[in-house]
Amino acid sequence: MKFSISREALLKPLQLVAGVVERRQTLPVLSNVLIVAKGTELALTGTDLEVELIGRVSLEAAGDDGEVTVPARKLLDICRSLPDSANIEFSLKNQKVTIKSGKSRFTLSTLPATDFPNVEDSPSALEFALQKSQLKRLIDRTGFSMAQQDVRYYLNGMLFEVQSGFLRTVATDGHRLAMCTHEADYAVDSTHQAILPRKGVLELQRLLSDEDAEIKITLGTNHLRATVDDFTFTSKLVDGKFPDYDRVLPKGGSKEVVAEREELRQAFSRTAILSNEKYRGVRVQLDDGALTMMANNPEQEEAEEQVIVNYSGESLEIGFNVSYLVDVLAVLSGDNIKITLSDSNSSALLEETEQGDSVYVVMPMRL
């Protein structure tokens, strides 16, 4: 096996593929990246048995075909440390890989490519396509609400739901919920749901940009595969049932508050400074034309902010985790935001005042 490639061409796919590889592995080969040279195509594969990413690069000239696995982190560090304009010569001899560039020479240990695990294919249930920018928006607008290491393992990920007419992403950690809907003409007979695990969501997000290039998604019975540019991303799905999110959406809230989004975000951020570091609670007092937020902490320190809002009706006092509110206000766009409330024990519904594609639910706190 032998080929040469510029540092620039190798670095981007190697960074993305190495991101999938876990530093601490039970199987030594999982710390490696699989390199396959065939004609003028070079393929790099990284996996942790749950998520697999394959990156492809075109070589300027065909070398000697072959395949081998090398330590991912070390190869990435070597490539990063070489000069920008460097050309890398890669050769395999006696189970050792030699990397030469200018006057630099490195020898890396290898493991056989036959030891490298393959993510098995599952029967494909559904295929569809959308723009990279559209998928990025769906993930960006909901990803922050995913749970982390929750015992309810089905919450440690994101629901992808495809119905005739739309693709929807939903994430919840049991205290808040985020939902974003992309309208599209998908011809599907029934509702398809898949829970992509947290790591899969974060790795897929790294492949996306605001470009309008197309990304193809294949939903299998236990895998999701995305093909974009020169990358093929595959992730196992979480085997579980996602909560019925429609039941969580508050219905019939009588108190509607319209406020300037950025002003509200900054006020909540300032109030948060003196909230209890553990519980992050703020007290919100709603009166005609004004929203007052108050926070205090065990050191007897207090913060109070008042924002002018468009509201007329009964007064209401309700507590929230301020971090959840700030997260929502940071991802929403548009000048104004609408908050719908019922009473001090019911969840708040947050959305854009103009026809938005996202809805957020934040549960109240007892303070």
C-alpha positions, -999 to 999 in steps of 0.1 A, spaced: 0 0 0 14 34 -10 0 68 -19 8 105 -16 -16 133 -7 -15 169 3 -19 178 40 -48 201 32 -68 173 14 -63 148 42 -68 170 72 -105 179 70 -119 144 65 -94 130 91 -106 156 117 -142 146 112 -136 109 111 -113 110 142 -140 128 161 -161 97 161 -132 76 176 -133 73 213 -101 78 232 -107 50 257 -117 18 240 -122 -18 251 -112 -30 217 -77 -16 206 -88 -14 169 -116 11 178 -89 37 186 -77 34 150 -89 48 117 -93 24 88 -75 36 57 -84 21 23 -66 31 -9 -82 20 -41 -71 35 -74 -74 73 -70 -98 71 -41 -88 71 -4 -114 62 22 -111 69 59 -134 52 85 -138 58 122 -163 40 145 -172 34 181 -197 6 172 -226 30 176 -216 57 151 -196 52 119 -182 79 96 -166 73 63 -148 102 45 -136 99 9 -108 119 -7 -96 118 -44 -59 112 -49 -41 131 -77 -24 99 -88 -32 62 -82 -8 45 -58 -6 9 -46 -40 -4 -34 -43 -17 2 -60 -13 35 -48 -9 71 -58 7 104 -36 32 123 -40 51 156 -64 79 148 -53 105 173 -16 101 165 -22 104 127 -43 135 132 -17 151 155 10 144 129 -10 159 101 -19 190 121 17 196 131 30 195 95 33 228 75 2 239 56 17 233 21 31 199 30 28 168 9 24 135 27 38 102 14 22 72 30 35 36 28 29 3 45 57 -23 50 60 -51 75 29 -41 94 43 -6 100 31 26 83 57 52 73 46 88 69 71 111 51 68 148 45 98 169 35 125 161 61 100 147 86 95 109 89 71 90 113 65 53 118 32 42 132 21 8 145 -9 -8 127 -36 -34 132 -50 -55 104 -80 -40 85 -98 -74 89 -101 -67 127 -120 -34 120 -157 -38 127 -184 -30 102 -217 -14 111 -241 -40 98 -268 -29 73 -304 -31 84 -333 -32 59 -341 3 46 -376 14 56 -375 50 42 -353 72 20 -357 110 16 -335 140 8 -333 176 20 -308 205 21 -279 205 45 -290 239 58 -325 226 65 -313 196 85 -288 219 104 -317 242 114 -338 212 126 -309 200 148 -297 234 160 -331 244 171 -338 213 192 -305 197 201 -299 217 233 -330 200 249 -316 165 247 -310 147 280 -276 137 291 -271 103 307 -307 101 318 -319 67 331 -347 70 306 -323 62 278 -347 71 250 -344 108 261 -306 108 255 -312 115 218 -334 132 193 -366 120 177 -368 122 139 -404 119 127 -413 117 91 -450 121 80 -466 129 47 -458 166 43 -431 172 70 -400 161 88 -399 170 125 -372 168 152 -381 167 189 -359 167 220 -367 167 257 -350 160 290 -382 157 310 -381 194 321 -383 211 288 -391 202 252 -380 216 218 -397 209 185 -389 221 150 -408 212 118 -396 213 82 -424 212 57 -416 189 27 -435 168 2 -425 133 15 -448 107 2 -450 83 31 -479 60 40 -475 60 77 -456 79 104 -419 69 107 -401 76 140 -364 71 149 -344 82 179 -309 92 170 -285 89 201 -269 120 215 -235 112 201 -250 105 166 -267 139 167 -235 158 176 -214 140 149 -241 145 122 -242 182 132 -205 186 126 -210 175 89 -237 201 83 -233 237 71 -256 265 59 -250 254 23 -279 242 0 -261 210 -9 -284 180 -7 -281 153 20 -297 119 16 -312 102 46 -319 65 49 -339 53 78 -336 16 86 -351 -5 113 -322 1 136 -299 25 117 -299 60 103 -276 67 74 -268 101 59 -248 107 27 -235 142 22 -206 154 0 -178 129 4 -190 115 37 -212 85 47 -225 88 83 -242 58 99 -256 56 135 -274 30 154 -308 41 167 -320 41 203 -342 11 208 -371 26 228 -403 46 225 -402 84 226 -428 101 248 -460 113 231 -448 149 227 -482 161 216 -495 155 251 -468 177 266 -477 207 245 -498 231 267 -532 236 252 -556 265 258 -533 289 277 -552 321 284 -523 345 292 -503 356 261 -472 378 266 -454 394 236 -419 407 244 -388 418 226 -367 387 224 -332 401 228 -342 425 256 -358 395 275 -328 373 269 -303 399 283 -325 405 313 -328 368 321 -290 364 316 -283 392 341 -308 379 366 -292 344 363 -259 357 377 -274 358 413 -296 327 410 -289 296 431 -261 279 412 -276 244 418 -313 250 410 -310 281 387 -345 293 397 -360 327 389 -393 341 400 -413 357 372 -441 382 381 -465 391 353 -486 423 355 -503 446 330 -476 458 306 -446 445 327 -427 413 334 -405 414 365 -379 387 372 -363 381 406 -335 358 417 -317 352 450 -292 327 463 -281 312 497 -257 342 502 -287 364 505 -278 382 472 -307 394 450 -313 405 414 -344 421 400 -351 432 364 -382 446 348 -391 444 311 -420 462 293 -442 436 276 -474 435 257 -498 419 282 -531 428 298 -549 405 322 -546 389 357 -513 390 376 -494 358 377 -463 346 396 -444 316 384 -409 301 388 -386 287 361 -351 273 356 -335 304 341 -310 284 320 -339 268 301 -354 302 292 -321 316 281 -314 286 259 -347 290 241 -343 328 236 -308 322 222 -320 299 194 -351 317 184 -348 344 158 -370 374 150 -375 405 170 -404 394 192 -414 363 211 -447 350 223 -451 333 257 -484 315 265 -492 307 301 -521 293 320 -513 294 357 -483 290 381 -484 252 379 -486 248 341 -458 248 315 -450 278 294 -452 277 256 -426 298 238 -426 306 200 -419 333 175 -447 358 169 -443 355 131 -452 321 116 -423 301 130 -413 265 126 -403 259 162 -422 254 195 -407 252 230 -422 240 263 -406 249 297 -420 233 329 -424 256 359 -404 253 391 -416 255 427 -396 283 444 
